Each structure stands twice: as structure tokens, then as C-alpha cells.
């Protein structure tokens, strides 16, 4: 999976869940998630794995 595919998946999930909830469940800072959502940054590999696991398992 690429950063862009994960970003699209994340944006789709935000239609059902709040960013603060996803942040608390993954342990990723909400500011980092916001910047990732808007395409300003790519996630570090360890954060990528956390978010990917959360999105695929829920």
C-alpha cells in the first residue's frame, strides 16, 4: 500500500469516525494525522503501519 492509498482510506474513514478517536486508538498525534490528511507530510514507516493496521482491522 502506498502513502496515497492510505491517505484515501483515512479520508474515507473520517466520514464515519472523528480524527480524535482515530488518534487515541492508534497513538498518533492528531496534528500529524491532520497534516497527513491534507497531503503536507508522509507518515514515518512506524506510524504508517499503525494507521494501516487500524484502518484494515476496523
Number of C-alpha atoms within 10 A of each C-alpha: 7 8 17 13 11 19 21 12 16 21 16 12 15 14 9 8 12 10 19 14 12 20 16 11 12 17 12 16 14 15 12 15 22 13 13 19 19 10 12 10 13 17 17 9 10 9 17 18 13 14 24 19 12 14 16 9 7 6
